[in-house]
């Protein structure tokens, strides 16, 4: 059987739940880099006994450097398409409790519509 590389790509299309949270950090070599954290609401229709119901899942995204600069321009309600890489991490609190995080590291970011565009279209 020929070798095939593993693929760790996830794609999500949805609306931002809030403005991105952006911070600058300094690397050991004194270069500064930007990190943007934001969440996307991704909806699905599921069939229940009462009929179709919309189910929303929140996807936690992290963008670095140039993509973080792009993400800084985003606002709550903007519809975006992101290609990400799944990343799990563990952090230990000051009291010794382990906390587990599941992040999606942004590899590509495309703005589909701005919230203002959607509102202007709906008003017309």
Backbone atoms as SQL, in Angstrom:
CREATE TABLE atoms (id INTEGER PRIMARY KEY, chain TEXT, resi INTEGER, resn TEXT, atom TEXT, x REAL, y REAL, z REAL);
INSERT INTO atoms VALUES
  (1, 'A', 1, 'UNK', 'N', 0.841, -1.169, 0.000),
  (2, 'A', 1, 'UNK', 'CA', 0.000, 0.000, 0.000),
  (3, 'A', 1, 'UNK', 'C', 0.893, 1.241, 0.000),
  (4, 'A', 2, 'UNK', 'N', 0.626, 2.215, -0.883),
  (5, 'A', 2, 'UNK', 'CA', 1.461, 3.416, -0.922),
  (6, 'A', 2, 'UNK', 'C', 1.213, 4.288, 0.307),
  (7, 'A', 3, 'UNK', 'N', 2.259, 5.020, 0.684),
  (8, 'A', 3, 'UNK', 'CA', 2.184, 5.919, 1.833),
  (9, 'A', 3, 'UNK', 'C', 1.328, 7.135, 1.495),
  (10, 'A', 4, 'UNK', 'N', 0.419, 7.481, 2.384),
  (11, 'A', 4, 'UNK', 'CA', -0.339, 8.723, 2.235),
  (12, 'A', 4, 'UNK', 'C', -0.175, 9.525, 3.522),
  (13, 'A', 5, 'UNK', 'N', 0.027, 10.800, 3.370),
  (14, 'A', 5, 'UNK', 'CA', 0.198, 11.672, 4.535),
  (15, 'A', 5, 'UNK', 'C', -1.129, 11.849, 5.251),
  (16, 'A', 6, 'UNK', 'N', -1.056, 11.976, 6.562),
  (17, 'A', 6, 'UNK', 'CA', -2.249, 12.289, 7.336),
  (18, 'A', 6, 'UNK', 'C', -2.650, 13.726, 7.055),
  (19, 'A', 7, 'UNK', 'N', -3.927, 13.988, 7.130),
  (20, 'A', 7, 'UNK', 'CA', -4.426, 15.331, 6.870),
  (21, 'A', 7, 'UNK', 'C', -5.151, 15.829, 8.111),
  (22, 'A', 8, 'UNK', 'N', -4.785, 17.019, 8.559),
  (23, 'A', 8, 'UNK', 'CA', -5.418, 17.632, 9.716),
  (24, 'A', 8, 'UNK', 'C', -6.000, 18.967, 9.274),
  (25, 'A', 9, 'UNK', 'N', -7.018, 18.941, 8.432),
  (26, 'A', 9, 'UNK', 'CA', -7.685, 20.142, 7.950),
  (27, 'A', 9, 'UNK', 'C', -9.156, 20.086, 8.336),
  (28, 'A', 10, 'UNK', 'N', -9.650, 21.193, 8.842),
  (29, 'A', 10, 'UNK', 'CA', -11.064, 21.337, 9.160),
  (30, 'A', 10, 'UNK', 'C', -11.520, 22.648, 8.540),
  (31, 'A', 11, 'UNK', 'N', -12.713, 22.654, 7.961),
  (32, 'A', 11, 'UNK', 'CA', -13.241, 23.864, 7.340),
  (33, 'A', 11, 'UNK', 'C', -14.580, 24.191, 7.980),
  (34, 'A', 12, 'UNK', 'N', -14.739, 25.457, 8.343),
  (35, 'A', 12, 'UNK', 'CA', -15.973, 25.913, 8.970),
  (36, 'A', 12, 'UNK', 'C', -16.441, 27.191, 8.293),
  (37, 'A', 13, 'UNK', 'N', -17.750, 27.306, 8.110),
  (38, 'A', 13, 'UNK', 'CA', -18.363, 28.520, 7.607),
  (39, 'A', 13, 'UNK', 'C', -19.445, 28.910, 8.603),
  (40, 'A', 14, 'UNK', 'N', -19.359, 30.131, 9.104),
  (41, 'A', 14, 'UNK', 'CA', -20.338, 30.580, 10.087),
  (42, 'A', 14, 'UNK', 'C', -20.140, 32.039, 10.432),
  (43, 'A', 15, 'UNK', 'N', -20.883, 32.482, 11.450),
  (44, 'A', 15, 'UNK', 'CA', -20.862, 33.872, 11.879),
  (45, 'A', 15, 'UNK', 'C', -20.054, 34.038, 13.162),
  (46, 'A', 16, 'UNK', 'N', -19.304, 35.146, 13.246),
  (47, 'A', 16, 'UNK', 'CA', -18.551, 35.444, 14.465),
  (48, 'A', 16, 'UNK', 'C', -19.513, 35.756, 15.604),
  (49, 'A', 17, 'UNK', 'N', -19.240, 35.169, 16.761),
  (50, 'A', 17, 'UNK', 'CA', -20.071, 35.388, 17.933),
  (51, 'A', 17, 'UNK', 'C', -19.691, 36.646, 18.689),
  (52, 'A', 18, 'UNK', 'N', -18.556, 37.226, 18.377),
  (53, 'A', 18, 'UNK', 'CA', -18.097, 38.457, 19.025),
  (54, 'A', 18, 'UNK', 'C', -16.885, 38.981, 18.288),
  (55, 'A', 19, 'UNK', 'N', -16.467, 40.189, 18.624),
  (56, 'A', 19, 'UNK', 'CA', -15.256, 40.740, 18.026),
  (57, 'A', 19, 'UNK', 'C', -14.055, 39.904, 18.455),
  (58, 'A', 20, 'UNK', 'N', -13.070, 39.716, 17.586),
  (59, 'A', 20, 'UNK', 'CA', -11.881, 38.949, 17.956),
  (60, 'A', 20, 'UNK', 'C', -11.142, 39.575, 19.139),
  (61, 'A', 21, 'UNK', 'N', -10.571, 38.724, 19.963),
  (62, 'A', 21, 'UNK', 'CA', -9.753, 39.144, 21.104),
  (63, 'A', 21, 'UNK', 'C', -8.300, 39.053, 20.653),
  (64, 'A', 22, 'UNK', 'N', -7.639, 40.214, 20.485),
  (65, 'A', 22, 'UNK', 'CA', -6.288, 40.255, 19.913),
  (66, 'A', 22, 'UNK', 'C', -5.263, 40.716, 20.946),
  (67, 'A', 23, 'UNK', 'N', -4.105, 40.047, 20.946),
  (68, 'A', 23, 'UNK', 'CA', -3.021, 40.382, 21.861),
  (69, 'A', 23, 'UNK', 'C', -1.683, 40.252, 21.139),
  (70, 'A', 24, 'UNK', 'N', -0.733, 41.113, 21.539),
  (71, 'A', 24, 'UNK', 'CA', 0.637, 41.012, 21.038),
  (72, 'A', 24, 'UNK', 'C', 1.482, 40.301, 22.082),
  (73, 'A', 25, 'UNK', 'N', 2.372, 39.441, 21.607),
  (74, 'A', 25, 'UNK', 'CA', 3.300, 38.717, 22.478),
  (75, 'A', 25, 'UNK', 'C', 4.707, 38.886, 21.935),
  (76, 'A', 26, 'UNK', 'N', 5.697, 38.720, 22.803),
  (77, 'A', 26, 'UNK', 'CA', 7.096, 38.824, 22.402),
  (78, 'A', 26, 'UNK', 'C', 7.752, 37.452, 22.497),
  (79, 'A', 27, 'UNK', 'N', 8.413, 37.058, 21.409),
  (80, 'A', 27, 'UNK', 'CA', 9.151, 35.792, 21.379),
  (81, 'A', 27, 'UNK', 'C', 10.471, 35.964, 22.130),
  (82, 'A', 28, 'UNK', 'N', 11.134, 34.860, 22.470),
  (83, 'A', 28, 'UNK', 'CA', 12.449, 34.959, 23.140),
  (84, 'A', 28, 'UNK', 'C', 13.472, 35.772, 22.347),
  (85, 'A', 29, 'UNK', 'N', 13.360, 35.764, 21.005),
  (86, 'A', 29, 'UNK', 'CA', 14.305, 36.543, 20.195),
  (87, 'A', 29, 'UNK', 'C', 13.881, 38.013, 20.063),
  (88, 'A', 30, 'UNK', 'N', 12.895, 38.418, 20.866),
  (89, 'A', 30, 'UNK', 'CA', 12.404, 39.803, 20.960),
  (90, 'A', 30, 'UNK', 'C', 11.523, 40.240, 19.794),
  (91, 'A', 31, 'UNK', 'N', 11.179, 39.347, 18.868),
  (92, 'A', 31, 'UNK', 'CA', 10.240, 39.717, 17.816),
  (93, 'A', 31, 'UNK', 'C', 8.823, 39.639, 18.383),
  (94, 'A', 32, 'UNK', 'N', 7.979, 40.516, 17.888),
  (95, 'A', 32, 'UNK', 'CA', 6.599, 40.596, 18.377),
  (96, 'A', 32, 'UNK', 'C', 5.683, 39.878, 17.392),
  (97, 'A', 33, 'UNK', 'N', 4.700, 39.152, 17.928),
  (98, 'A', 33, 'UNK', 'CA', 3.716, 38.512, 17.061),
  (99, 'A', 33, 'UNK', 'C', 2.327, 38.735, 17.639),
  (100, 'A', 34, 'UNK', 'N', 1.330, 38.663, 16.755),
  (101, 'A', 34, 'UNK', 'CA', -0.053, 38.937, 17.114),
  (102, 'A', 34, 'UNK', 'C', -0.840, 37.637, 17.148),
  (103, 'A', 35, 'UNK', 'N', -1.738, 37.516, 18.134),
  (104, 'A', 35, 'UNK', 'CA', -2.624, 36.360, 18.252),
  (105, 'A', 35, 'UNK', 'C', -4.053, 36.887, 18.334),
  (106, 'A', 36, 'UNK', 'N', -4.948, 36.306, 17.538),
  (107, 'A', 36, 'UNK', 'CA', -6.363, 36.672, 17.572),
  (108, 'A', 36, 'UNK', 'C', -7.190, 35.429, 17.885),
  (109, 'A', 37, 'UNK', 'N', -8.026, 35.527, 18.902),
  (110, 'A', 37, 'UNK', 'CA', -8.940, 34.446, 19.267),
  (111, 'A', 37, 'UNK', 'C', -10.358, 34.879, 18.928),
  (112, 'A', 38, 'UNK', 'N', -11.112, 33.994, 18.292),
  (113, 'A', 38, 'UNK', 'CA', -12.507, 34.299, 17.993),
  (114, 'A', 38, 'UNK', 'C', -13.289, 32.995, 17.877),
  (115, 'A', 39, 'UNK', 'N', -14.591, 33.110, 18.050),
  (116, 'A', 39, 'UNK', 'CA', -15.467, 31.938, 17.944),
  (117, 'A', 39, 'UNK', 'C', -16.449, 32.124, 16.801),
  (118, 'A', 40, 'UNK', 'N', -16.731, 31.018, 16.128),
  (119, 'A', 40, 'UNK', 'CA', -17.657, 31.006, 15.002),
  (120, 'A', 40, 'UNK', 'C', -18.838, 30.116, 15.363),
  (121, 'A', 41, 'UNK', 'N', -20.046, 30.616, 15.104),
  (122, 'A', 41, 'UNK', 'CA', -21.255, 29.819, 15.297),
  (123, 'A', 41, 'UNK', 'C', -21.539, 29.068, 14.003),
  (124, 'A', 42, 'UNK', 'N', -21.541, 27.744, 14.091),
  (125, 'A', 42, 'UNK', 'CA', -21.801, 26.891, 12.930),
  (126, 'A', 42, 'UNK', 'C', -23.110, 26.169, 13.196),
  (127, 'A', 43, 'UNK', 'N', -24.069, 26.314, 12.294),
  (128, 'A', 43, 'UNK', 'CA', -25.396, 25.741, 12.514),
  (129, 'A', 43, 'UNK', 'C', -25.652, 24.528, 11.638),
  (130, 'A', 44, 'UNK', 'N', -26.456, 23.636, 12.177),
  (131, 'A', 44, 'UNK', 'CA', -26.882, 22.425, 11.490),
  (132, 'A', 44, 'UNK', 'C', -28.372, 22.257, 11.716),
  (133, 'A', 45, 'UNK', 'N', -29.059, 21.645, 10.762),
  (134, 'A', 45, 'UNK', 'CA', -30.456, 21.287, 10.971),
  (135, 'A', 45, 'UNK', 'C', -30.506, 19.823, 11.378),
  (136, 'A', 46, 'UNK', 'N', -31.184, 19.538, 12.494),
  (137, 'A', 46, 'UNK', 'CA', -31.337, 18.160, 12.958),
  (138, 'A', 46, 'UNK', 'C', -32.825, 17.840, 13.066),
  (139, 'A', 47, 'UNK', 'N', -33.146, 16.601, 12.800),
  (140, 'A', 47, 'UNK', 'CA', -34.539, 16.161, 12.868),
  (141, 'A', 47, 'UNK', 'C', -34.841, 15.671, 14.284),
  (142, 'A', 48, 'UNK', 'N', -35.882, 16.243, 14.879),
  (143, 'A', 48, 'UNK', 'CA', -36.322, 15.817, 16.204),
  (144, 'A', 48, 'UNK', 'C', -37.773, 15.354, 16.095),
  (145, 'A', 49, 'UNK', 'N', -38.342, 14.891, 17.202),
  (146, 'A', 49, 'UNK', 'CA', -39.741, 14.453, 17.210),
  (147, 'A', 49, 'UNK', 'C', -40.673, 15.608, 16.861),
  (148, 'A', 50, 'UNK', 'N', -40.269, 16.842, 17.192),
  (149, 'A', 50, 'UNK', 'CA', -41.092, 18.027, 16.895),
  (150, 'A', 50, 'UNK', 'C', -40.868, 18.562, 15.480),
  (151, 'A', 51, 'UNK', 'N', -39.922, 18.013, 14.756),
  (152, 'A', 51, 'UNK', 'CA', -39.603, 18.491, 13.409),
  (153, 'A', 51, 'UNK', 'C', -38.148, 18.898, 13.315),
  (154, 'A', 52, 'UNK', 'N', -37.830, 19.763, 12.346),
  (155, 'A', 52, 'UNK', 'CA', -36.448, 20.218, 12.171),
  (156, 'A', 52, 'UNK', 'C', -36.115, 21.281, 13.214),
  (157, 'A', 53, 'UNK', 'N', -34.907, 21.175, 13.755),
  (158, 'A', 53, 'UNK', 'CA', -34.438, 22.119, 14.763),
  (159, 'A', 53, 'UNK', 'C', -33.026, 22.546, 14.400),
  (160, 'A', 54, 'UNK', 'N', -32.735, 23.833, 14.583),
  (161, 'A', 54, 'UNK', 'CA', -31.385, 24.332, 14.314),
  (162, 'A', 54, 'UNK', 'C', -30.507, 24.085, 15.538),
  (163, 'A', 55, 'UNK', 'N', -29.373, 23.447, 15.315),
  (164, 'A', 55, 'UNK', 'CA', -28.415, 23.158, 16.379),
  (165, 'A', 55, 'UNK', 'C', -27.141, 23.948, 16.091),
  (166, 'A', 56, 'UNK', 'N', -26.718, 24.779, 17.043),
  (167, 'A', 56, 'UNK', 'CA', -25.533, 25.621, 16.860),
  (168, 'A', 56, 'UNK', 'C', -24.361, 25.068, 17.653),
  (169, 'A', 57, 'UNK', 'N', -23.206, 24.961, 16.986),
  (170, 'A', 57, 'UNK', 'CA', -21.957, 24.553, 17.620),
  (171, 'A', 57, 'UNK', 'C', -20.998, 25.730, 17.541),
  (172, 'A', 58, 'UNK', 'N', -20.293, 25.987, 18.649),
  (173, 'A', 58, 'UNK', 'CA', -19.316, 27.068, 18.678),
  (174, 'A', 58, 'UNK', 'C', -17.923, 26.506, 18.444),
  (175, 'A', 59, 'UNK', 'N', -17.223, 27.087, 17.485),
  (176, 'A', 59, 'UNK', 'CA', -15.873, 26.650, 17.121),
  (177, 'A', 59, 'UNK', 'C', -14.892, 27.737, 17.551),
  (178, 'A', 60, 'UNK', 'N', -13.936, 27.354, 18.396),
  (179, 'A', 60, 'UNK', 'CA', -12.942, 28.295, 18.922),
  (180, 'A', 60, 'UNK', 'C', -11.742, 28.325, 17.972),
  (181, 'A', 61, 'UNK', 'N', -11.480, 29.493, 17.384),
  (182, 'A', 61, 'UNK', 'CA', -10.407, 29.641, 16.396),
  (183, 'A', 61, 'UNK', 'C', -9.290, 30.529, 16.940),
  (184, 'A', 62, 'UNK', 'N', -8.054, 30.218, 16.529),
  (185, 'A', 62, 'UNK', 'CA', -6.883, 31.001, 16.907),
  (186, 'A', 62, 'UNK', 'C', -6.106, 31.320, 15.633),
  (187, 'A', 63, 'UNK', 'N', -5.833, 32.609, 15.423),
  (188, 'A', 63, 'UNK', 'CA', -5.060, 33.046, 14.257),
  (189, 'A', 63, 'UNK', 'C', -3.779, 33.719, 14.727),
  (190, 'A', 64, 'UNK', 'N', -2.701, 33.506, 13.981),
  (191, 'A', 64, 'UNK', 'CA', -1.398, 34.071, 14.333),
  (192, 'A', 64, 'UNK', 'C', -0.880, 34.970, 13.215),
  (193, 'A', 65, 'UNK', 'N', -0.063, 35.942, 13.594),
  (194, 'A', 65, 'UNK', 'CA', 0.681, 36.811, 12.694),
  (195, 'A', 65, 'UNK', 'C', -0.205, 37.472, 11.637),
  (196, 'A', 66, 'UNK', 'N', 0.062, 37.236, 10.338),
  (197, 'A', 66, 'UNK', 'CA', -0.679, 37.906, 9.260),
  (198, 'A', 66, 'UNK', 'C', -2.169, 37.586, 9.318),
  (199, 'A', 67, 'UNK', 'N', -2.508, 36.340, 9.624),
  (200, 'A', 67, 'UNK', 'CA', -3.921, 35.971, 9.707),
  (201, 'A', 67, 'UNK', 'C', -4.583, 36.641, 10.912),
  (202, 'A', 68, 'UNK', 'N', -3.831, 36.856, 11.969),
  (203, 'A', 68, 'UNK', 'CA', -4.371, 37.578, 13.131),
  (204, 'A', 68, 'UNK', 'C', -4.638, 39.040, 12.766),
  (205, 'A', 69, 'UNK', 'N', -3.770, 39.621, 11.948),
  (206, 'A', 69, 'UNK', 'CA', -3.998, 40.993, 11.491),
  (207, 'A', 69, 'UNK', 'C', -5.278, 41.079, 10.673),
  (208, 'A', 70, 'UNK', 'N', -5.505, 40.081, 9.810),
  (209, 'A', 70, 'UNK', 'CA', -6.758, 40.019, 9.046),
  (210, 'A', 70, 'UNK', 'C', -7.944, 39.878, 9.985),
  (211, 'A', 71, 'UNK', 'N', -7.806, 39.004, 10.966),
  (212, 'A', 71, 'UNK', 'CA', -8.900, 38.736, 11.903),
  (213, 'A', 71, 'UNK', 'C', -9.240, 39.967, 12.731),
  (214, 'A', 72, 'UNK', 'N', -8.262, 40.846, 12.970),
  (215, 'A', 72, 'UNK', 'CA', -8.510, 42.074, 13.730),
  (216, 'A', 72, 'UNK', 'C', -9.593, 42.928, 13.083),
  (217, 'A', 73, 'UNK', 'N', -9.734, 42.815, 11.771),
  (218, 'A', 73, 'UNK', 'CA', -10.704, 43.632, 11.040),
  (219, 'A', 73, 'UNK', 'C', -12.124, 43.064, 11.134),
  (220, 'A', 74, 'UNK', 'N', -12.254, 41.835, 11.633),
  (221, 'A', 74, 'UNK', 'CA', -13.562, 41.192, 11.716),
  (222, 'A', 74, 'UNK', 'C', -14.378, 41.771, 12.865),
  (223, 'A', 75, 'UNK', 'N', -15.704, 41.673, 12.733),
  (224, 'A', 75, 'UNK', 'CA', -16.616, 42.132, 13.779),
  (225, 'A', 75, 'UNK', 'C', -17.702, 41.096, 14.002),
  (226, 'A', 76, 'UNK', 'N', -18.309, 41.172, 15.175),
  (227, 'A', 76, 'UNK', 'CA', -19.391, 40.265, 15.532),
  (228, 'A', 76, 'UNK', 'C', -20.443, 40.259, 14.421),
  (229, 'A', 77, 'UNK', 'N', -20.859, 39.068, 14.022),
  (230, 'A', 77, 'UNK', 'CA', -21.885, 38.930, 12.992),
  (231, 'A', 77, 'UNK', 'C', -21.354, 38.727, 11.592),
  (232, 'A', 78, 'UNK', 'N', -20.053, 39.007, 11.356),
  (233, 'A', 78, 'UNK', 'CA', -19.472, 38.775, 10.033),
  (234, 'A', 78, 'UNK', 'C', -19.515, 37.282, 9.715),
  (235, 'A', 79, 'UNK', 'N', -19.839, 36.962, 8.467),
  (236, 'A', 79, 'UNK', 'CA', -19.826, 35.560, 8.036),
  (237, 'A', 79, 'UNK', 'C', -18.479, 35.262, 7.402),
  (238, 'A', 80, 'UNK', 'N', -17.819, 34.209, 7.899),
  (239, 'A', 80, 'UNK', 'CA', -16.478, 33.868, 7.431),
  (240, 'A', 80, 'UNK', 'C', -16.385, 32.390, 7.095),
  (241, 'A', 81, 'UNK', 'N', -15.383, 32.085, 6.287),
  (242, 'A', 81, 'UNK', 'CA', -15.023, 30.708, 5.966),
  (243, 'A', 81, 'UNK', 'C', -13.576, 30.547, 6.420),
  (244, 'A', 82, 'UNK', 'N', -13.322, 29.558, 7.284),
  (245, 'A', 82, 'UNK', 'CA', -11.961, 29.342, 7.767),
  (246, 'A', 82, 'UNK', 'C', -11.535, 27.905, 7.512),
  (247, 'A', 83, 'UNK', 'N', -10.291, 27.750, 7.101),
  (248, 'A', 83, 'UNK', 'CA', -9.655, 26.432, 7.010),
  (249, 'A', 83, 'UNK', 'C', -8.699, 26.387, 8.189),
  (250, 'A', 84, 'UNK', 'N', -8.801, 25.333, 8.984),
  (251, 'A', 84, 'UNK', 'CA', -8.054, 25.270, 10.233),
  (252, 'A', 84, 'UNK', 'C', -7.347, 23.937, 10.396),
  (253, 'A', 85, 'UNK', 'N', -6.513, 23.895, 11.437),
  (254, 'A', 85, 'UNK', 'CA', -5.851, 22.666, 11.869),
  (255, 'A', 85, 'UNK', 'C', -6.262, 22.438, 13.311),
  (256, 'A', 86, 'UNK', 'N', -6.753, 21.250, 13.623),
  (257, 'A', 86, 'UNK', 'CA', -7.176, 20.919, 14.984),
  (258, 'A', 86, 'UNK', 'C', -5.966, 20.813, 15.890),
  (259, 'A', 87, 'UNK', 'N', -6.097, 21.379, 17.099),
  (260, 'A', 87, 'UNK', 'CA', -4.989, 21.359, 18.053),
  (261, 'A', 87, 'UNK', 'C', -5.568, 21.216, 19.464),
  (262, 'A', 88, 'UNK', 'N', -5.160, 20.179, 20.176),
  (263, 'A', 88, 'UNK', 'CA', -5.563, 19.990, 21.569),
  (264, 'A', 88, 'UNK', 'C', -4.404, 20.402, 22.468),
  (265, 'A', 89, 'UNK', 'N', -4.734, 21.028, 23.600),
  (266, 'A', 89, 'UNK', 'CA', -3.678, 21.421, 24.529),
  (267, 'A', 89, 'UNK', 'C', -4.184, 21.301, 25.956),
  (268, 'A', 90, 'UNK', 'N', -3.244, 21.141, 26.872),
  (269, 'A', 90, 'UNK', 'CA', -3.542, 21.009, 28.291),
  (270, 'A', 90, 'UNK', 'C', -2.818, 22.119, 29.043),
  (271, 'A', 91, 'UNK', 'N', -3.537, 22.761, 29.947),
  (272, 'A', 91, 'UNK', 'CA', -2.965, 23.824, 30.766),
  (273, 'A', 91, 'UNK', 'C', -3.256, 23.489, 32.222),
  (274, 'A', 92, 'UNK', 'N', -2.259, 23.708, 33.079),
  (275, 'A', 92, 'UNK', 'CA', -2.452, 23.453, 34.500),
  (276, 'A', 92, 'UNK', 'C', -2.708, 24.778, 35.211),
  (277, 'A', 93, 'UNK', 'N', -3.857, 24.862, 35.929),
  (278, 'A', 93, 'UNK', 'CA', -4.197, 26.056, 36.689),
  (279, 'A', 93, 'UNK', 'C', -3.242, 26.236, 37.861),
  (280, 'A', 94, 'UNK', 'N', -3.333, 27.403, 38.494),
  (281, 'A', 94, 'UNK', 'CA', -2.479, 27.679, 39.654),
  (282, 'A', 94, 'UNK', 'C', -2.789, 26.740, 40.815),
  (283, 'A', 95, 'UNK', 'N', -4.020, 26.224, 40.860),
  (284, 'A', 95, 'UNK', 'CA', -4.373, 25.285, 41.937),
  (285, 'A', 95, 'UNK', 'C', -4.052, 23.835, 41.566),
  (286, 'A', 96, 'UNK', 'N', -3.431, 23.620, 40.406),
  (287, 'A', 96, 'UNK', 'CA', -3.009, 22.277, 40.008),
  (288, 'A', 96, 'UNK', 'C', -3.997, 21.523, 39.146),
  (289, 'A', 97, 'UNK', 'N', -5.163, 22.108, 38.886),
  (290, 'A', 97, 'UNK', 'CA', -6.182, 21.453, 38.061),
  (291, 'A', 97, 'UNK', 'C', -5.797, 21.528, 36.591),
  (292, 'A', 98, 'UNK', 'N', -5.875, 20.392, 35.895),
  (293, 'A', 98, 'UNK', 'CA', -5.603, 20.382, 34.462),
  (294, 'A', 98, 'UNK', 'C', -6.853, 20.813, 33.706),
  (295, 'A', 99, 'UNK', 'N', -6.653, 21.710, 32.739),
  (296, 'A', 99, 'UNK', 'CA', -7.747, 22.157, 31.870),
  (297, 'A', 99, 'UNK', 'C', -7.385, 21.769, 30.441),
  (298, 'A', 100, 'UNK', 'N', -8.370, 21.295, 29.704),
  (299, 'A', 100, 'UNK', 'CA', -8.158, 20.831, 28.344),
  (300, 'A', 100, 'UNK', 'C', -8.852, 21.783, 27.371),
  (301, 'A', 101, 'UNK', 'N', -8.127, 22.177, 26.334),
  (302, 'A', 101, 'UNK', 'CA', -8.657, 23.073, 25.322),
  (303, 'A', 101, 'UNK', 'C', -8.559, 22.411, 23.954),
  (304, 'A', 102, 'UNK', 'N', -9.564, 22.655, 23.141),
  (305, 'A', 102, 'UNK', 'CA', -9.595, 22.158, 21.767),
  (306, 'A', 102, 'UNK', 'C', -9.714, 23.379, 20.867),
  (307, 'A', 103, 'UNK', 'N', -8.615, 23.728, 20.219),
  (308, 'A', 103, 'UNK', 'CA', -8.557, 24.915, 19.374),
  (309, 'A', 103, 'UNK', 'C', -8.446, 24.502, 17.911),
  (310, 'A', 104, 'UNK', 'N', -8.842, 25.432, 17.073),
  (311, 'A', 104, 'UNK', 'CA', -8.675, 25.250, 15.640),
  (312, 'A', 104, 'UNK', 'C', -7.797, 26.399, 15.149),
  (313, 'A', 105, 'UNK', 'N', -6.550, 26.061, 14.768),
  (314, 'A', 105, 'UNK', 'CA', -5.570, 27.054, 14.337),
  (315, 'A', 105, 'UNK', 'C', -5.829, 27.425, 12.880),
  (316, 'A', 106, 'UNK', 'N', -6.070, 28.700, 12.632),
  (317, 'A', 106, 'UNK', 'CA', -6.475, 29.184, 11.313),
  (318, 'A', 106, 'UNK', 'C', -5.317, 29.093, 10.324),
  (319, 'A', 107, 'UNK', 'N', -5.600, 28.474, 9.163),
  (320, 'A', 107, 'UNK', 'CA', -4.629, 28.382, 8.072),
  (321, 'A', 107, 'UNK', 'C', -5.020, 29.292, 6.917),
  (322, 'A', 108, 'UNK', 'N', -6.343, 29.534, 6.783),
  (323, 'A', 108, 'UNK', 'CA', -6.853, 30.406, 5.721),
  (324, 'A', 108, 'UNK', 'C', -8.148, 31.033, 6.217),
  (325, 'A', 109, 'UNK', 'N', -8.344, 32.300, 5.880),
  (326, 'A', 109, 'UNK', 'CA', -9.502, 33.050, 6.353),
  (327, 'A', 109, 'UNK', 'C', -10.093, 33.846, 5.203),
  (328, 'A', 110, 'UNK', 'N', -11.396, 33.675, 4.973),
  (329, 'A', 110, 'UNK', 'CA', -12.088, 34.402, 3.922),
  (330, 'A', 110, 'UNK', 'C', -13.349, 35.024, 4.501),
  (331, 'A', 111, 'UNK', 'N', -13.511, 36.330, 4.296),
  (332, 'A', 111, 'UNK', 'CA', -14.736, 37.001, 4.722),
  (333, 'A', 111, 'UNK', 'C', -15.764, 36.803, 3.610),
  (334, 'A', 112, 'UNK', 'N', -16.915, 36.243, 3.971),
  (335, 'A', 112, 'UNK', 'CA', -17.983, 36.028, 2.985),
  (336, 'A', 112, 'UNK', 'C', -18.870, 37.264, 2.916),
  (337, 'A', 113, 'UNK', 'N', -19.380, 37.700, 4.066),
  (338, 'A', 113, 'UNK', 'CA', -20.162, 38.938, 4.128),
  (339, 'A', 113, 'UNK', 'C', -19.887, 39.627, 5.453),
  (340, 'A', 114, 'UNK', 'N', -19.911, 40.941, 5.406),
  (341, 'A', 114, 'UNK', 'CA', -19.808, 41.752, 6.614),
  (342, 'A', 114, 'UNK', 'C', -21.215, 41.909, 7.182),
  (343, 'A', 115, 'UNK', 'N', -21.308, 42.050, 8.483),
  (344, 'A', 115, 'UNK', 'CA', -22.608, 42.201, 9.129),
  (345, 'A', 115, 'UNK', 'C', -23.364, 43.390, 8.539),
  (346, 'A', 116, 'UNK', 'N', -22.649, 44.494, 8.264),
  (347, 'A', 116, 'UNK', 'CA', -23.296, 45.686, 7.709),
  (348, 'A', 116, 'UNK', 'C', -23.915, 45.382, 6.337),
  (349, 'A', 117, 'UNK', 'N', -23.240, 44.566, 5.529),
  (350, 'A', 117, 'UNK', 'CA', -23.762, 44.211, 4.213),
  (351, 'A', 117, 'UNK', 'C', -25.052, 43.402, 4.351),
  (352, 'A', 118, 'UNK', 'N', -25.075, 42.485, 5.300),
  (353, 'A', 118, 'UNK', 'CA', -26.240, 41.641, 5.530),
  (354, 'A', 118, 'UNK', 'C', -27.416, 42.497, 5.986),
  (355, 'A', 119, 'UNK', 'N', -27.161, 43.442, 6.904),
  (356, 'A', 119, 'UNK', 'CA', -28.222, 44.308, 7.398),
  (357, 'A', 119, 'UNK', 'C', -28.743, 45.218, 6.296),
  (358, 'A', 120, 'UNK', 'N', -27.854, 45.760, 5.457),
  (359, 'A', 120, 'UNK', 'CA', -28.276, 46.627, 4.352),
  (360, 'A', 120, 'UNK', 'C', -29.114, 45.856, 3.346),
  (361, 'A', 121, 'UNK', 'N', -28.754, 44.618, 3.060),
  (362, 'A', 121, 'UNK', 'CA', -29.514, 43.784, 2.122),
  (363, 'A', 121, 'UNK', 'C', -30.903, 43.490, 2.682),
  (364, 'A', 122, 'UNK', 'N', -30.977, 43.202, 3.978),
  (365, 'A', 122, 'UNK', 'CA', -32.257, 42.871, 4.609),
  (366, 'A', 122, 'UNK', 'C', -33.179, 44.090, 4.649),
  (367, 'A', 123, 'UNK', 'N', -32.608, 45.292, 4.772),
  (368, 'A', 123, 'UNK', 'CA', -33.406, 46.508, 4.834),
  (369, 'A', 123, 'UNK', 'C', -33.934, 46.912, 3.468),
  (370, 'A', 124, 'UNK', 'N', -33.277, 46.464, 2.401),
  (371, 'A', 124, 'UNK', 'CA', -33.670, 46.875, 1.040),
  (372, 'A', 124, 'UNK', 'C', -34.922, 46.174, 0.558);
